[in-house]
Amino acid sequence: MFSPSRRTVLATTAGLLALPCGATAQTASYENLAPRQRILFDAGWRFALGHAGDVDRDFGWGRDQKTFAKSGHVSIAEPAALDFDDSTWAAVDLPHDWAIDLPFTKNDHFTPPKNPEDGDPGAGHGYKAIGRRFPEHSIGWYRKVFTLDKGDDTKRLTIEFDGVFRDAVVILNGYVLTRHDSGYTPFSVNISDFITTDGSPNVLVVRCDATLGEGWFYEGAGIYRHVWLVKTGRTYVPQFGVWAHGETSGRTTIETQVANDGDDVQTLTVVAQIFDGVGKAVAETRTLVTLAARSETTTSQTVTIPSPRLWSLDDPHLYTVRTEVLSGDSVLDVAVTRFGLRDIRFDARDGFFLNGKNIKVRGTNNHQDHAGVGIAIPDTLHAWRVKQLKDMGANAWRCSHNPPSPTVLDACDRLGVLVIDETRAMTSTPDGIAELQTMIRRDRNHPSIMLWSIGNEETAQQGTARGLKVALDMRRAVKALDTTRPVTAAMNHYQGQGITPALDVMGFNYHESDIEPFRKLYPDMPIIGTETASAVSTRGEYVRDETKGYVRAYDLDAPTYALTAEKWWTLYNSKPYLSGGLVWTGFDYRGEPTPFNRWPEISSHFGILDTCGFPKDVYWYYRSWWQAEPVLHLLPHWNWEGKEGQDIAVWAYSNLDAVELFVNGKSQGRKAMPRDSHLEWSVPYAPGDITAYGYKGGKVVMKAQRRTAGPVAKIALGAEVLAPGEDGTVLALIRAEAVDKSGISVPQADTLVHFAVDGPADLIGVGNGNPTSLESDHAPQRRLFNGLAQAIIRVRNGQAGRISVAAVVDGLPLTTVSIALKD
C-alpha cells in the first residue's frame, strides 16, 4: 500500500500541473466592500446527528415542552450552552451534506406496483436511509463557537445562509432567531441584539430536520451552501437590495434599497458608479435621500453607459455597479453588483432572439449533486460542471427544480449560458410567494436568466381553474419585481388549459404530438421545450442488462413519453417556431433511476455525462451538432470476447461531410453524414481495431479508432486543476483509467483503486458513474466502472508545496500525478 512517507516513489510522476495557492480569489479595487464586511463563515463547525423520535438522542430539543417559553435560555437545547462538550462531534467545514454518508438501504416492505414505471419509492432519493423511517439519520446539528470585536456592538450583524436542507432552526446564545422551512431559498438572520462582544464566545447552533423532503430526487441534507457573517453600519443596503437593469442602448436603471435602523433622520447620498469588464469607470450617478428613523426606501437612478458592450453567448460581458451610501463625506455602506446589458425576445413564429439575433436554445436540465460530494458542491466544481456543457455546445441551463446555488448563476453569466430559473413549489401560499420573491430578488441581476419558471409538471393543478388562480397570483408576484423577463411553467399535460393564460412562454415537457394542437389554440404564444429527450444510457455499456441494471449506450432508448436525443433535436431544429429545448439531463443525478427504478439502482441514466462528469457516447452527438469544431467519435469499444463472427453495431457521431469505416484495415464503406443524425454499420467482430476516417471537402481531416485491449497493466492518472471560486477553494479532479501494456483503455475494467494523497491537500470524495454502485463516496478507494473512476482533491487553503496523488492496485505498478502549488 502507498504511504505518504514514500517520497522516493513520488518523485517519479506521471505528469506535473501547477495551480495557484491561496484562500481567496483576487478582487478588483472597485469591489472593495469597506466599511461593509462580508466574512465567509464556512470553517470551524462541529456536526452530529440528532434523532427525530428520541429527545434524549436529540440533545434535549423539545424536552419538557418549554422550547419557546423563555428567550435566552441555553437549556432549550444542550448544544446551545457554552460549556457543552462537542469534542465527540465531527469537525466539518461547509458546504456539508450528511446524507451522502448514510447507508444505502433496501426497502424490504416494498410491494411492486401494478405499473412497473412507478417503481420503488425508495429509489427516488437514491435509497439513502433518511426520512421518517430513519429518525436516527434525519436530524442534523451544527455548532460553531466564535468571538466578535468590541466595536461590533454598534454595528448591524447578520448571518446569511445560502441554502440549508431543510427546516432549519437557528439559535444564538440561547435565543431562537428563526425557523426556515425551504431547503432551497436563502435566508438571513439579524443577530445584532443577541451577540456578545466583550471577548466571551458566541455559540451558534443550527438544527436541520430532513425528515420530510421537497422533491422526488436525491436532495441531501444539511448546510450545503455557504454561510456568511455580514457586518454593516445601522444605515445599510439590505441583502439583494440593488437591482441594475438596462437596455441595449446603454440606458441603465439602478434601484437601490436603503434602510435606516437608527433613531434619527438621515440625509444621505446614494452614489452608483458603473465599471466595465476591465475595471474602467464608465458612468456615475448620485441621488440625495432623506430617510426617517427606523424606515426604508428605494431609490431609482438612471444613467447611460456610452458605447455599451452587450452580454451575449460568445461575449458574456459583465458590468459592475458599486453603490455607496454616504452621510456627508462618510461612507456608511457599500454594495457591489454585477449585471449585463442584453435584450431577449420570444416569438411565436420565429423562436428566440438574443440582442436581435435568432438563436436556437440548446440546453440541459440539471439537479445539484455530483459524485463524491452529494449536494455539497464547492464553487469551483459548480463552475466546472457548467463549462463541461458549454464546451459541448449547450447554451442553456434549466435549474430543475429549484433555485440553484448562486455560483451556478455566476458561472452562467461568466461563460455565456442562458438560464431558466425555477421556484421549488407552485403555490400562492404566503410562504410559497415569499420563496418566489426571494428567488427573484436574489437572481434578477443575472443577465443569463431568460425565463422565470413557476412550476414543473404540476399535474394536480396545471390543467384546472384552481391552478390558474394560483398561477396568476404567482405571475403577479413575479411582475411586481421584474417586468423584463417572461414567465413560463414546464407542463407535461394540459397545454392550452388551466394555467396557460398566466404564462408568457409555454414550456413543453415531452409529448411533442401535443405541440400542433396547442398552437391552434394559442397561435401567438411562444414555445420552448423545457424537457425534451429523456433518453437513457449507461456509460460504456452496449447491451441492455436488466439484471445488472444497465442500459445500452446507443441512442435507442427513451421512456414512452419522450424522444431519443436524435429524434427530439431533429424535430426542434427543423421548426423555426420552436425556440429550442433542454435535454433531461446534462448530468446523471442521484435518485429517480429510470428505467429500472428498483434496488440497487441509486442514480439516473438520463445524463449526457455521468455523475462524475465523464461523457457518455451521446455527448458526441450533441457536440457534433451544437458547436462548430470538427467532431468524429466512434462507438462501441472493440472488446467482444466470445462474440467472434457475430455482427456488432458500429456508430459514428460526426459533423463532417462523410465517414468511412475500416475493420482491421478493410473498408466497410464510406457514407455521407446526414444533418442532425449519425451513421451506422453492422460488422462481424474480430479482435483488432475499427477505424473511422472523417472527410471534409473530399479530404480526410480526422481519424477515430477503437482497439481491442488486453488485460489491465496499470492505472493511468490525469489531473485537471480547477480555478478557485469566490470561496477560494482549489480543487483537482483526478481521473483514473485502466490501460493495458500498450496504453489502450480497457473498456470494462472494474479494478479496485486505492487513492493516496501526499502534500497539503485532502481527498474529499470519489466516484465512478456506476448507477448501481453502493460504495461510499467518502472513502480512499473506488472500483473502476467501465475503466474509469474519479477522485476529488481539495487543496488546503494557503498551503504551498507539491501535491502527489497515487493510484494503488494490488499486483500493478504504482502510478502518480503531481501538482505544484504556486504562491
C-alpha positions in Angstrom: 0.0 0.0 0.0 1.1 3.6 -0.7 2.2 5.7 2.3 2.8 9.4 2.3 6.3 8.7 3.6 7.3 7.1 0.3 8.6 10.3 -1.2 11.2 8.5 -3.3 8.3 6.9 -5.2 6.5 10.2 -5.6 9.5 11.7 -7.3 8.6 9.7 -10.4 5.4 11.4 -11.6 3.1 10.8 -14.5 2.5 14.5 -15.0 3.0 17.9 -13.5 0.4 20.6 -13.2 0.6 24.0 -11.5 -2.2 25.8 -9.7 -2.4 29.0 -7.6 -2.1 28.8 -3.9 -4.2 30.9 -1.5 -7.6 31.0 0.2 -9.3 33.8 -1.7 -9.8 34.9 -5.2 -8.4 38.3 -6.2 -10.8 41.2 -6.4 -10.6 44.5 -8.2 -10.3 47.6 -6.1 -13.7 48.8 -7.1 -15.1 45.7 -5.5 -13.7 46.6 -2.1 -16.7 46.5 0.3 -15.3 48.6 3.2 -16.8 49.6 5.5 -19.0 46.6 5.0 -17.5 43.2 6.0 -18.8 40.0 4.4 -16.9 37.2 6.0 -17.1 33.6 4.8 -18.4 31.6 7.8 -17.8 28.1 6.4 -14.9 26.9 8.6 -14.8 25.5 12.1 -18.2 23.9 12.6 -19.0 20.8 14.5 -21.6 18.3 13.4 -23.6 15.5 15.0 -26.7 13.5 14.1 -29.7 14.0 16.4 -32.9 12.0 16.4 -36.4 12.7 15.1 -38.1 10.5 17.7 -36.0 10.4 20.8 -35.5 13.6 22.8 -32.5 12.3 24.7 -30.7 11.4 21.5 -31.7 14.8 20.1 -29.7 16.8 22.7 -32.8 17.7 24.7 -34.6 19.6 22.0 -38.3 19.8 22.9 -37.8 18.3 26.4 -40.5 19.5 28.9 -42.3 21.3 26.0 -40.6 24.6 27.1 -38.6 25.2 23.9 -40.2 28.6 23.1 -41.3 29.5 26.7 -38.5 31.9 27.6 -36.0 33.6 25.4 -32.3 33.4 26.1 -32.3 30.2 28.0 -29.5 28.0 26.7 -31.3 24.9 28.2 -33.6 24.9 25.2 -31.0 22.7 23.5 -27.9 21.3 25.1 -25.6 22.3 22.3 -26.6 26.0 22.8 -24.8 26.1 26.1 -21.2 27.5 26.1 -19.9 24.6 28.2 -21.4 21.9 26.1 -18.8 19.4 25.2 -18.8 18.9 21.4 -15.4 17.1 21.2 -17.1 13.9 20.0 -18.9 15.8 17.2 -17.3 15.7 13.8 -15.3 18.7 12.7 -16.7 19.9 9.4 -16.3 22.8 7.0 -19.2 23.9 4.9 -20.7 23.1 2.5 -21.7 19.8 4.1 -24.1 17.1 3.1 -24.6 14.5 5.8 -26.9 12.3 3.7 -24.0 11.4 1.4 -22.5 9.3 4.3 -25.7 7.5 5.2 -26.0 3.8 4.2 -27.9 2.6 1.2 -31.0 0.7 2.5 -33.3 -1.5 0.5 -37.0 -1.2 1.3 -37.8 -4.7 2.4 -41.5 -3.6 2.8 -41.8 -2.6 -0.9 -44.6 -4.1 -2.8 -44.1 -3.9 -6.6 -46.8 -1.6 -8.2 -49.1 -2.7 -11.0 -47.3 -0.2 -13.3 -43.6 -1.1 -13.4 -42.7 2.5 -14.2 -43.9 3.6 -10.7 -41.1 1.6 -9.2 -39.9 1.6 -5.6 -40.4 4.9 -3.8 -37.1 4.4 -2.0 -35.3 4.6 -5.3 -36.4 8.2 -5.8 -33.9 9.6 -3.3 -31.2 7.1 -4.2 -32.0 4.5 -1.4 -30.4 6.7 1.3 -31.5 5.8 4.8 -33.2 9.2 5.5 -36.8 10.2 6.2 -39.5 9.2 8.6 -38.5 5.6 8.5 -35.0 6.6 9.7 -35.4 9.0 12.6 -31.8 8.3 13.7 -30.4 9.8 10.4 -32.8 12.6 9.7 -31.8 15.3 12.2 -28.5 17.1 12.0 -27.0 19.6 14.5 -24.3 22.1 13.6 -22.4 24.1 16.2 -20.0 27.0 15.8 -18.3 28.9 18.6 -16.8 32.3 17.6 -15.8 35.7 19.1 -16.6 39.2 17.9 -14.8 42.5 18.1 -15.8 45.0 20.8 -16.8 47.6 18.1 -19.3 45.1 16.6 -21.7 46.1 19.4 -22.6 49.3 17.5 -23.0 47.6 14.1 -25.7 45.6 12.4 -24.7 42.0 12.2 -26.5 39.4 10.1 -25.8 35.8 9.2 -26.7 34.8 5.7 -27.4 31.2 4.8 -27.2 30.5 1.0 -29.1 27.2 1.5 -29.9 24.7 4.2 -31.7 21.4 3.6 -34.0 21.7 5.4 -36.4 23.0 8.1 -33.6 24.9 9.9 -33.8 26.3 13.4 -31.1 28.9 14.2 -30.1 29.5 17.8 -27.6 32.1 19.0 -26.6 32.3 22.6 -29.8 30.6 23.7 -32.1 32.7 21.5 -34.2 31.0 18.8 -33.7 33.5 16.0 -35.6 32.0 13.1 -37.0 28.8 11.6 -36.7 28.4 7.8 -38.5 25.5 6.1 -37.3 25.8 2.5 -34.3 23.7 1.5 -33.5 25.8 -1.5 -34.1 29.5 -0.8 -31.5 31.7 1.1 -32.4 33.4 4.3 -30.7 35.7 6.8 -31.0 36.5 10.5 -30.2 39.7 12.3 -28.1 38.8 15.3 -27.3 42.4 16.4 -29.3 42.2 19.7 -28.1 38.8 20.7 -24.3 39.0 20.3 -21.5 39.1 22.9 -18.7 41.5 22.2 -16.7 41.5 25.5 -14.4 38.8 24.3 -16.6 36.0 25.5 -17.5 33.3 22.9 -20.8 33.3 21.0 -22.5 30.0 20.4 -24.3 29.5 17.1 -26.4 26.3 16.7 -28.4 25.2 13.6 -30.7 22.2 13.8 -31.7 20.8 10.4 -34.7 18.5 10.0 -34.5 16.5 6.8 -37.3 14.1 7.8 -39.6 15.5 5.1 -38.5 16.1 1.5 -39.5 18.6 -1.1 -38.6 16.7 -4.3 -38.7 13.2 -5.8 -34.9 13.1 -6.4 -31.9 13.0 -4.1 -31.9 16.1 -2.0 -29.1 15.6 0.5 -29.2 17.1 4.0 -27.5 19.8 6.0 -25.9 23.3 5.5 -24.9 22.5 1.9 -24.3 26.1 0.7 -22.2 28.9 2.1 -22.8 30.8 5.3 -21.7 34.5 5.6 -21.3 36.8 8.6 -22.1 40.3 7.4 -21.2 43.5 9.3 -22.6 46.9 8.4 -23.5 50.1 10.0 -27.0 50.9 11.2 -27.7 52.6 7.8 -27.2 50.0 5.1 -28.3 48.4 1.9 -30.3 45.2 2.7 -29.5 41.8 1.2 -30.4 41.7 -2.5 -31.0 45.5 -2.2 -29.6 46.6 -5.6 -31.2 45.8 -8.9 -29.4 47.0 -12.1 -31.2 46.5 -15.3 -30.6 48.2 -18.6 -31.3 48.3 -22.3 -29.0 47.6 -25.3 -28.8 51.3 -25.9 -26.8 51.6 -22.6 -29.6 53.3 -20.7 -29.5 51.6 -17.2 -31.7 51.9 -14.2 -30.3 51.1 -10.7 -32.8 50.6 -8.0 -31.3 50.6 -4.5 -32.9 49.8 -1.2 -31.6 51.8 1.8 -32.5 51.1 5.4 -32.1 53.3 8.5 -32.1 51.3 11.7 -31.2 54.4 13.7 -33.4 56.7 15.8 -32.5 59.8 13.8 -33.5 61.2 10.4 -30.7 60.7 7.9 -29.8 62.8 4.9 -27.9 60.6 2.6 -26.3 60.5 -0.8 -26.6 57.3 -2.9 -23.8 57.1 -5.4 -23.7 54.5 -8.1 -20.6 54.0 -10.2 -20.5 51.6 -13.1 -17.4 49.8 -14.2 -16.8 47.8 -17.4 -15.3 44.3 -17.5 -11.7 45.5 -17.2 -12.5 47.8 -14.3 -12.8 51.1 -16.1 -15.3 53.6 -14.7 -17.9 54.3 -17.5 -20.8 56.1 -15.7 -21.8 57.6 -12.4 -24.9 59.0 -10.8 -25.8 60.3 -7.4 -29.1 61.0 -5.6 -30.0 62.7 -2.3 -32.3 60.8 0.0 -33.9 61.8 3.3 -34.7 58.8 5.4 -36.8 58.8 8.5 -35.7 56.9 11.6 -36.5 53.2 11.5 -37.5 53.3 7.9 -36.5 52.1 4.4 -36.8 53.5 0.9 -35.9 52.6 -2.6 -34.1 55.0 -4.9 -34.3 54.7 -8.7 -31.3 56.1 -10.7 -30.9 56.2 -14.4 -27.6 56.5 -16.2 -26.4 55.9 -19.8 -23.4 53.7 -20.4 -21.5 55.0 -23.5 -20.8 52.6 -26.3 -22.3 49.7 -24.4 -20.9 46.2 -24.8 -23.7 43.7 -24.7 -23.8 40.4 -22.9 -24.0 37.5 -25.4 -23.3 33.8 -25.6 -20.0 34.5 -27.3 -19.0 37.6 -25.5 -20.6 37.5 -22.0 -19.5 40.9 -20.9 -20.4 42.0 -17.4 -20.6 45.4 -15.9 -20.2 46.1 -12.1 -22.1 48.8 -10.2 -20.5 50.0 -7.0 -23.2 51.6 -4.8 -22.1 53.8 -1.9 -24.4 55.2 0.8 -22.8 58.4 2.2 -23.6 60.8 5.0 -21.6 63.9 4.1 -18.2 62.5 3.1 -18.5 59.4 5.3 -19.2 56.1 3.6 -21.8 54.2 5.6 -22.2 51.2 3.4 -21.1 49.7 0.0 -22.8 47.1 -2.2 -21.2 45.6 -5.4 -23.4 44.1 -8.0 -22.7 42.6 -11.4 -25.1 42.9 -14.3 -25.2 42.7 -18.1 -26.9 44.5 -20.9 -28.8 42.4 -23.3 -32.2 42.0 -24.9 -34.3 38.8 -25.0 -37.4 38.1 -27.0 -39.5 35.0 -27.6 -41.6 35.0 -30.8 -44.4 32.6 -31.6 -43.4 32.2 -35.2 -39.6 32.7 -35.3 -38.4 31.4 -31.9 -35.9 33.0 -29.5 -33.8 36.2 -30.1 -30.9 37.4 -28.1 -29.9 41.0 -28.9 -31.9 40.8 -32.0 -30.2 37.6 -33.2 -32.2 34.5 -33.8 -30.8 31.7 -31.6 -32.0 28.1 -31.1 -31.9 27.2 -27.4 -29.7 24.1 -26.9 -29.8 23.3 -23.3 -29.9 20.8 -20.5 -31.7 20.3 -17.2 -29.6 19.7 -14.1 -30.0 18.7 -10.5 -27.4 19.9 -7.9 -25.4 16.8 -6.9 -22.1 15.3 -8.0 -20.3 12.1 -7.3 -18.2 12.2 -4.2 -19.7 15.3 -2.6 -23.5 15.0 -3.0 -25.2 18.4 -2.9 -22.3 20.0 -1.0 -20.6 21.1 -4.2 -17.7 23.6 -4.0 -17.9 26.7 -6.0 -15.2 25.7 -8.5 -16.9 22.4 -9.2 -20.2 24.1 -9.9 -18.5 26.2 -12.5 -16.7 23.2 -13.9 -20.0 21.5 -14.5 -21.4 24.5 -16.4 -18.3 24.6 -18.5 -18.5 20.9 -19.5 -21.8 21.5 -21.1 -20.8 24.9 -22.6 -17.8 23.1 -24.2 -20.2 20.5 -25.6 -22.2 23.3 -27.3 -25.0 23.8 -24.9 -26.2 27.4 -24.5 -28.8 27.0 -21.8 -29.2 25.5 -18.3 -32.6 24.9 -16.5 -32.4 24.8 -12.7 -34.5 21.7 -12.0 -36.5 22.0 -9.9 -35.4 24.7 -7.5 -33.4 27.9 -7.2 -29.7 26.9 -7.7 -26.6 27.8 -5.9 -25.6 31.5 -6.7 -22.4 30.0 -8.0 -24.2 28.3 -10.9 -25.7 31.6 -12.0 -22.4 33.4 -11.7 -20.8 30.7 -13.9 -23.6 31.0 -16.5 -23.1 34.8 -16.5 -19.4 34.5 -16.9 -19.4 31.7 -19.6 -22.4 32.9 -21.6 -25.1 30.3 -20.8 -28.8 31.1 -20.7 -30.8 30.1 -17.6 -34.4 29.1 -16.8 -34.7 29.8 -13.0 -37.3 27.8 -11.3 -39.0 28.0 -7.9 -39.5 24.8 -6.0 -43.2 24.9 -5.2 -46.1 26.0 -7.4 -48.2 27.6 -4.7 -49.6 31.0 -3.8 -49.5 30.5 -0.1 -47.7 33.3 1.8 -44.6 31.0 2.2 -44.7 30.0 -1.5 -44.9 33.6 -2.7 -42.2 34.6 -0.3 -39.9 31.9 -1.7 -40.7 33.0 -5.2 -40.0 36.6 -4.3 -36.7 35.7 -2.7 -35.6 33.9 -5.8 -36.3 36.8 -8.0 -34.7 39.4 -5.7 -31.6 37.3 -5.4 -31.3 36.4 -9.1 -32.7 39.3 -11.2 -29.3 40.9 -11.7 -28.0 37.9 -13.7 -28.1 38.6 -17.4 -28.0 34.8 -18.1 -31.6 34.4 -16.8 -34.1 34.4 -19.7 -37.2 32.9 -18.0 -38.8 32.6 -14.6 -40.5 29.2 -14.2 -43.3 29.0 -11.6 -43.7 25.2 -11.8 -42.9 21.8 -13.1 -45.3 19.0 -14.1 -47.9 20.1 -11.6 -50.4 17.5 -12.8 -52.9 18.0 -10.0 -53.4 21.7 -10.7 -51.9 22.8 -14.1 -55.0 21.9 -16.0 -57.5 23.3 -13.6 -59.3 26.6 -12.8 -57.9 26.5 -9.3 -54.4 26.1 -10.7 -54.9 29.2 -12.8 -55.8 31.2 -9.7 -52.5 30.0 -8.1 -50.5 30.7 -11.3 -52.0 34.2 -11.7 -51.0 35.2 -8.1 -47.5 33.9 -8.8 -47.3 35.8 -12.0 -48.3 39.0 -10.2 -45.6 38.4 -7.7 -43.0 38.0 -10.5 -44.1 41.0 -12.5 -44.1 43.2 -9.4 -40.4 42.5 -9.1 -39.3 42.1 -12.7 -41.1 43.1 -15.9 -38.0 42.4 -18.1 -38.4 38.6 -18.3 -41.2 36.3 -19.4 -42.9 33.7 -17.1 -43.1 30.0 -18.0 -44.0 26.7 -16.5 -42.8 23.2 -17.5 -46.0 21.4 -18.4 -46.3 17.7 -19.3 -50.1 17.8 -19.9 -52.9 20.3 -20.4 -51.1 22.9 -22.5 -53.8 25.3 -23.6 -55.9 24.6 -20.4 -55.7 25.6 -16.8 -52.7 27.8 -16.1 -51.9 28.7 -19.7 -53.2 32.3 -19.5 -50.8 33.0 -16.7 -47.8 32.2 -18.9 -45.8 34.2 -21.4 -44.0 31.3 -22.9 -45.4 27.7 -22.9 -43.0 25.1 -21.6 -43.4 21.6 -23.1 -42.1 18.6 -21.2 -42.1 15.8 -23.8 -45.4 14.8 -25.6 -44.4 16.5 -28.8 -47.6 15.4 -30.5 -49.4 17.9 -28.4 -47.5 20.9 -29.8 -49.5 21.4 -33.0 -52.9 21.2 -31.3 -51.7 23.7 -28.8 -50.5 26.1 -31.5 -54.0 26.1 -33.0 -55.4 27.2 -29.6 -52.7 29.7 -28.8 -51.0 30.8 -32.1 -49.4 33.8 -30.5 -47.8 32.1 -27.6 -44.1 31.2 -28.0 -43.0 27.6 -27.2 -39.9 26.2 -25.6 -39.1 22.5 -24.8 -38.4 22.7 -21.1 -37.8 18.9 -21.1 -37.2 17.2 -24.4 -35.2 14.0 -24.8 -35.4 11.8 -21.7 -33.1 9.2 -23.4 -31.3 6.8 -21.1 -27.9 5.2 -21.5 -25.2 3.8 -19.2 -21.6 4.9 -20.0 -19.6 2.1 -21.6 -22.5 -0.4 -21.8 -23.7 -1.5 -25.2 -26.1 -4.4 -24.3 -29.1 -3.9 -22.1 -28.7 -5.9 -18.9 -31.8 -5.7 -16.6 -30.1 -8.0 -14.1 -27.2 -5.6 -13.6 -29.4 -2.5 -14.2 -27.6 -1.2 -17.3 -29.0 0.4 -20.4 -27.2 0.3 -23.8 -25.3 3.5 -24.7 -26.6 3.6 -28.2 -29.2 6.4 -28.6 -32.1 4.0 -28.9 -33.8 4.0 -25.5 -36.3 6.5 -24.1 -39.4 6.3 -21.9 -42.7 6.0 -23.8 -43.5 9.7 -23.2 -40.2 11.1 -24.6 -37.9 11.0 -27.6 -34.3 10.0 -28.1 -31.6 12.6 -28.5 -31.6 12.5 -32.2 -35.3 12.5 -32.7 -36.0 15.4 -30.4 -33.2 17.6 -31.8 -34.1 16.8 -35.4 -37.7 17.9 -34.7 -37.0 21.1 -32.7 -34.2 22.2 -35.1 -36.5 21.9 -38.1 -39.3 24.1 -36.7 -38.5 27.8 -36.6 -41.4 28.5 -34.2 -39.9 26.2 -31.6 -37.5 28.3 -29.5 -35.4 25.2 -28.8 -35.2 22.8 -25.9 -33.4 21.5 -22.9 -32.5 17.8 -22.5 -33.3 15.8 -19.5 -30.5 15.8 -18.3 -26.9 17.2 -18.7 -25.5 15.0 -15.8 -26.7 11.8 -14.3 -28.1 12.5 -10.8 -28.8 10.5 -7.7 -32.3 9.0 -7.4 -35.1 8.6 -9.9 -33.2 5.7 -11.6 -35.3 5.3 -14.8 -35.9 2.9 -16.4 -35.5 0.2 -13.8 -36.5 2.1 -10.6 -35.5 -0.7 -8.3 -32.8 -1.9 -5.9 -29.9 -1.4 -6.3 -30.3 1.4 -8.8 -29.2 4.6 -7.0 -28.9 7.1 -9.8 -30.5 8.1 -13.0 -29.3 7.1 -16.5 -30.6 10.3 -18.2 -27.4 12.2 -18.3 -25.3 13.2 -21.3 -22.5 12.9 -18.8 -22.5 10.6 -15.8 -22.4 11.6 -12.1 -18.6 12.2 -12.3 -18.9 14.3 -15.5 -17.4 11.6 -17.7 -19.0 11.9 -21.2 -21.3 9.2 -22.5 -21.3 8.4 -26.2 -24.3 10.6 -26.8 -22.2 13.6 -25.6 -20.5 13.4 -29.0 -23.9 13.5 -30.8 -24.7 16.8 -29.2 -21.2 18.1 -29.7 -21.4 17.3 -33.4 -24.5 19.5 -34.0 -24.3 22.1 -31.2 -20.9 23.6 -31.9 -18.7 24.3 -35.0 -15.5 22.4 -34.3 -15.0 19.2 -36.2 -16.1 16.0 -34.4 -15.6 12.4 -35.1 -16.5 9.8 -32.4 -16.7 6.0 -32.8 -18.6 3.5 -30.7 -18.7 0.9 -29.2 -15.5 -0.4 -27.7 -13.8 -3.3 -29.5 -13.6 -6.0 -26.8 -16.3 -8.6 -27.5 -14.7 -11.8 -26.4 -16.9 -14.8 -27.1 -18.7 -13.0 -29.9 -16.2 -13.6 -32.7 -18.0 -13.6 -36.1 -21.2 -12.0 -34.6 -22.4 -8.7 -36.0 -21.7 -5.7 -33.9 -23.5 -2.3 -34.5 -20.8 0.4 -35.0 -21.9 4.0 -34.9 -20.1 7.2 -35.8 -21.1 10.7 -34.5 -19.7 13.5 -36.6 -20.4 16.8 -38.2 -18.1 16.2 -41.2 -19.3 15.5 -44.7 -18.7 11.7 -44.7 -17.2 8.9 -42.7 -15.5 5.7 -43.9 -15.2 2.7 -41.6 -12.4 0.1 -41.6 -12.3 -3.1 -39.7 -8.8 -4.5 -39.4 -7.8 -2.4 -42.4 -10.7 -3.5 -44.6 -13.2 -0.8 -45.7 -16.8 -1.2 -44.7 -17.8 1.7 -47.0 -17.9 5.4 -46.9 -21.2 7.1 -46.0 -22.4 10.7 -46.2 -23.3 12.2 -42.8 -27.0 13.2 -42.7 -27.7 16.5 -40.9 -28.5 16.1 -37.2 -28.0 12.4 -37.4 -25.4 9.6 -37.2 -24.0 6.8 -39.2 -24.2 3.0 -38.6 -22.5 -0.1 -39.9 -23.1 -3.7 -38.8 -19.8 -5.7 -38.9 -18.7 -9.1 -37.7 -16.5 -8.9 -34.6 -12.9 -9.9 -34.9 -10.2 -8.8 -32.4 -8.0 -5.9 -33.7 -9.3 -2.5 -34.5 -12.1 -0.4 -36.0 -11.0 2.9 -37.6 -13.1 5.7 -38.9 -11.9 8.4 -41.3 -13.8 11.7 -41.5 -14.0 13.6 -44.8 -14.4 17.3 -45.4 -14.3 18.7 -48.9 -13.3 15.2 -50.2 -10.2 15.1 -47.9 -9.6 13.1 -44.7 -9.4 15.6 -41.8 -10.0 13.4 -38.8 -9.4 9.8 -37.6 -11.0 7.9 -34.7 -10.1 4.4 -33.6 -11.1 1.7 -31.2 -8.6 -1.2 -30.5 -9.0 -4.5 -28.7 -7.4 -4.1 -25.3 -5.5 -6.7 -23.3 -5.5 -7.2 -19.5 -5.1 -4.2 -17.2 -1.4 -3.4 -16.9 -1.6 -0.1 -15.0 -3.9 2.7 -13.8 -3.2 5.9 -15.8 -3.8 9.1 -13.8 -4.6 12.6 -15.0 -5.4 15.7 -13.1 -7.5 18.7 -14.0 -6.9 21.7 -11.7 -10.0 23.9 -11.2 -9.6 27.7 -10.7 -10.7 28.9 -7.2 -14.2 30.3 -6.8 -15.5 33.0 -4.5 -14.9 30.8 -1.6 -11.2 30.4 -2.5 -11.5 26.6 -2.8 -9.0 25.0 -5.1 -9.8 21.5 -6.4 -8.1 18.9 -8.6 -10.2 16.3 -10.4 -8.2 13.1 -10.7 -9.1 10.7 -13.5 -8.1 7.1 -13.0 -8.2 4.9 -16.1 -7.3 1.3 -16.7 -4.9 0.7 -19.6 -3.2 -2.4 -21.0 0.6 -2.7 -21.6 0.2 -0.7 -24.9 -1.7 2.1 -23.2 -5.0 1.1 -24.7 -8.0 1.8 -22.5 -9.5 -1.4 -21.0 -13.2 -0.7 -21.6 -14.9 -2.9 -19.0 -12.3 -2.9 -16.2 -13.7 -2.9 -12.7 -10.4 -2.8 -10.8 -10.4 -1.6 -7.2 -8.2 1.5 -7.0 -6.9 3.0 -3.7 -6.1 6.7 -3.8 -3.5 8.3 -1.5 -2.6 12.0 -1.3 0.8 13.4 -0.2 1.1 17.1 0.5 -1.2 20.0 1.6 -4.4 18.6 0.2 -7.2 16.2 1.1 -9.2 13.6 -0.7 -12.8 14.7 -0.3 -14.7 12.3 -2.5 -14.6 9.5 -5.0 -17.0 8.3 -7.7 -17.2 6.2 -10.9 -20.5 6.9 -12.6 -21.9 3.5 -11.9 -25.7 3.8 -11.4 -25.7 0.6 -9.2 -22.6 1.2 -7.1 -23.2 1.0 -3.4 -19.7 2.1 -2.5 -19.0 5.0 -0.2 -18.4 8.5 -1.6 -16.1 9.4 1.2 -13.5 6.7 1.0 -9.9 6.3 0.0 -10.8 3.7 -2.7 -13.2 3.2 -5.6 -13.8 0.4 -8.0 -13.5 1.5 -11.7 -16.7 1.4 -13.7 -16.0 0.5 -17.3 -12.4 1.5 -16.9 -12.8 4.9 -15.1 -13.1 6.4 -11.6 -12.7 9.9 -10.2 -11.2 11.3 -7.1 -11.7 14.9 -5.9 -8.8 16.6 -4.2 -9.1 19.8 -2.2 -6.1 21.9 -1.6 -5.7 23.2 2.0 -6.1 27.0 2.0 -2.9 29.0 1.9 -0.6 26.0 1.6 2.4 25.8 -0.7 4.5 23.0 -2.0 3.6 20.0 -4.1 0.8 17.5 -4.0 1.1 14.0 -5.3 -1.8 11.6 -5.8 -1.1 7.9 -6.2 -3.2 5.1 -7.5 -2.5 1.8 -5.8 -3.7 -1.6 -7.1 -2.5 -4.9 -5.8 -0.3 -6.5 -8.3 0.1 -3.4 -10.6 2.8 -0.7 -10.6 2.2 2.4 -8.6 1.3 5.4 -10.7 1.2 9.0 -9.5 0.4 12.5 -10.7 1.9 15.6 -9.2 0.5 19.1 -8.8 2.8 22.1 -8.0 1.4 24.8 -5.7 2.5 28.3 -6.6 2.4 31.2 -4.1 
